[in-house]
Amino acid sequence: MQRASGPNYARVKGLVERNKLHTICTSGNCPNIGECWNAGTATFMILGNICTRACKFCAVATGKPLAPDHEEPARLAESVKLMNIRHCVITSVDRDDLPDSGARFWAETITKVKELNPGITIETLIPDFNGVKKDIMKVIEAGPEVISHNLETVERLTPVIRTKAKYRKSLDVIRFLSENGARSKSGIMAGLGETDQEIYQTMDDLLQAGCKIFTIGQYLRPGHDHMNVAEYIKPEKFEEYHLVGLNKGFEFVESHPLVRSSFHAEKHAG
C-alpha cells in the first residue's frame, strides 16, 4: 500500500476539493488511495456523499441526502479533463429518495464526461436502482465501457450486511446488464465468515448471469458500528481464488487482500 502523499496525490486531492467532488477513495477509506491518486486516477462518487442505506460493511455516511447538484456532471467532466486520464471510474451512493434512484443523473454524468473527453473509457459501479429495468437501461444506453454492480458477499451473509439489497436482485441486475450488451463486473469481500464453497458458488452464479470480471478483497472494518472481521485471509488463499475464477471462465479476476472494486479497472475495459 503506497503512502497517501506525493505531488500527484496532492494535485488530484486539490482538483477534487476545488471542484467540490466526492470520491469513494476518501468516503470509503480505500487502502489504495495513495497508489491510485499518485497514478492520477480516482473513483468519483456522484449524487453526494450521504447514502440512503446503512450497510454494515460500508464507511460512507448514511442519512437524508441533499438534493442532486445538477452542475456536478459538468464539474466532474472538467476535472477528468484536467487530470488527463484515459479511464474514468464513477460510482454513487444509493438514492432511494429519488423517483428513478438517480438513473437520469447517472446517464447525464456519463454523457458529459464522454463529450468533454473524447476517446475516454468509463467504468460505472452502480447501485441496484431497486431492480427497475427502465432505470438500469438509462445507464446502459449512456454507453460506459464497463458496468459493475457488486454482490458484496455470499448469499447466506447478504441479509446480515446489506440493509435493503438482495442477493438475487443484484444477480438479476447483472444478468440484465449482460443481456443488454453491457460488459458486466461484480465483486465481493472475503473475511466475513463465508466458506470457500460459498465463494465458488457465488462465482458460478455470476458467470451464469453473464458476468465477465470478478474482484475479491479482504473486508476491513471501517468503524465500531460495522461488522467485525471474522477472518484475515492469507495472500495464498487469494491466489487460489484468482486461479479458480479464471479456470471457471472469468475474463479477469482481481484477487488480493487490498483489492477493491476499481483496482486496476483500466485493464477491464476490453
N, C-alpha and C positions, 0 to 999 in steps of 0.2 A: 504494500500500500504506500503510495507516494504522498509525502507531506503536503498539506494544503497551503502552499506558498509558492513564490516564484513570479517572474514577470508576466508570463501568460496567464497564470492563475489570477493575478491582480487585474489584468486587462479584462478578462471575462467577468470577474466579480464587479468591476466598475461599470461595464456595459449593462449587466443585469440590473444593477441598482439604479443607474441613470434612467433606464427605460422602464422602470417600475414593473419589472417582470418577476415571475416566480420560477423557481426550478425545483424539481424533485430532489436534486442533488443536495440542497440545503434543507428543504422541508422534510425530506425523508431520511436525513442523516446518512447519506450514502457513503460507504467507506472508500469509494473510488474517486471521490471528488477531486483529490489532488492530481491523479493521473489524467482524468478526463479534462479538467479545466486547464491544466498545463498543455494539453494537446489542442486546446482551442475549441473544445466541444462541451455542450451542456444539454441536459434533458429539460426542456422548457415545460412548465406546468401552467396551463391556461385555466381561465374561469375562476381565478382567485386561489387562495391557499387555505380555504376552510371547506372541509368536506361534510356532506350531509349524512355520512355513515361513520361508524365508530368501530372499525375492525380492530381486533385485539392484537394485531401484529404491526400496525401502521403508526408512524410517528407524525403524520400530517394531522393538524388540528381539526377537531370536529365541532360543529355548531351551526348557526344560521349564517349562510354566506351573504356577502354583499351582492348587489345587482351586477350582472356582467358588465365589464368595461369594454364598450364597443370600439374603443381606439386601440385595444390591446393587440388585435391581429396585425395592424399596420406597424405598431412598435416592435412586435416580435419579428416581423419580416425584415424590418430595417436593421435590427440587431444581428440577425443571421447574416445579412449582407456585410455589415461592419466586421463581423467575426471571420468572414471569408471562409466559411465552412461549406463543404460539398454534401454533407449528410446531416440532416437535422432530425432530432428525436423530440416528439411532443407528447405529453400526457396531460391529464387533468384530474381534478378532484371529481367525486361523484356530485352531480347536481340534480338530486331527486326533486328539488324545489321548482325546477323549470319544466314547462309543459312537454318539451322534447328532450329533456335531460341534458340540454346543451348541444345537441347534434348539429343544429344550424350554425351555431358559433364555431364548432369544430370545423365544419366544411368551409366557412369563411376564412378561418385561420390558415388552413392548408392552401386554399386558393391564393391568398395574399402572399404567403411565403414563396410559392411557386412563381407567381407573377413577378416578384421583385428579384428572384434568384433563379434565373433560367439555368436548367441543367441540374438543379439540386435534386437529391433524393431525400425522401422523408419516411421516417418510421413513426407511426402513431401507436401509442399504448392507451387503448380506450377503456372506459368503463363498460358495464353491460347494457346501458341505456334501457334498463328494465326489460331487456329482451324484445323491445319493439323493433320489428324488422325495418319499417319505413325510416326510422331514425338511424339505425345502423347503416342503411343504404346511403344516407346522405354523406357519411364518411367515405364509404366505398367509392361513390361517384366523384368525390373530390380528387381521387387518384393518388393517394400515398403509395409508395412502393412496397411497404410492409405495414400490416395492421396486426398489432399484438393485443391480446386480451389474456390476462393471467388467471389461471385457476388458483394460484397461491398455495394450495395444499391438496392433499389427497381427499377423496370423497368423505371418508369417515370423520375427518377433522374439520371439514368445512363449516358445519354448524357451530363449532366451538370458536373459530377465529374470525369468521366473516359474518357481519351483522345481518345483511339483507340478501347478499348474493348467494346463489345456489350453484352447486357443482354442475348439475345437469343443465341449468340455464346457461351457465358460462360455456359449457360444451356446445350447446345449441348456437350460441353466438359465434363460436369459432367455426362450426360447421356452415353457418350461413355465410360467413366471410369467404370460406374456401369455395363454396358452391357458386359464389358470385364473382369469382375471378381474383379475389384478393390473395396475396401471399401472406398466409397466417402464421402467427407465432404465439407461444404461450410459455409460462414459467411457473415454477413452484419453489417453495422454500423447504429446506431439509433441517431436521433437528427439532421438530415439533412433536415427535412421538410416533411418526409414521414408520412403517416397515419397508424393507426393500421390495417385497412383493407388491405393496400398495403403490410404491413409486413406479414399478414396472407396469402395473395395471393402468396407472394414470398415463404413462407413455402410450400404451395401446389405445386408450380412449381418445387421446389427442390425435394419434395417427389415423384412427377411424373417422375422425372429424375433419381430416384433410390438413392438419397442422404440419408445417414444414420445418419449423425452427423451435427448439426447446431449450430453456435455460433452467438451471438449478443451482442454488447457492445456500449458504448457511444462514439460518434465521438468527438474528441478533436482537435481543430485547431492547427496544428503544427507550423504555421508561418503566417506572414501577407499576403503572396501571396496565401494562401489557402482558401477554403470555410469557411465562417462564420458558427458558431454553430447556428442552428435555434432554438434548444430547448435542455435543460438538462432534460433527462428523469429520473423520480423518481425510486428508487430501487423497489418499489411496482409494478410498471409497468413492469420492467424487470422480476419480479417473475411471473407476468401474462403471459408474452411471454414464459417463461420456461414451465409453465403448459400447455399452449395451444399447444406448439410444441410437447411435449410428448404425449398429447392426440391425436394429428394429426397422430403420428406414428414414429417420430424420435426415434432412439435408445438412443441418447444423445443430450441434449440441454444445452449449457453453456450460461447463460444469466445474465449479471450483468454489471453495468457501466464500470468496469475496464477489462472486458473480451476482450481478443484479440485472434487471430486465434489459437495460440498454447497454450492457457491457459488450464492447466490440460490435455494436449494432451496425456500423458501416459495412461489415462483412456480409450482412444478411440481405442486402437489398437486391441481390441477384444480378 
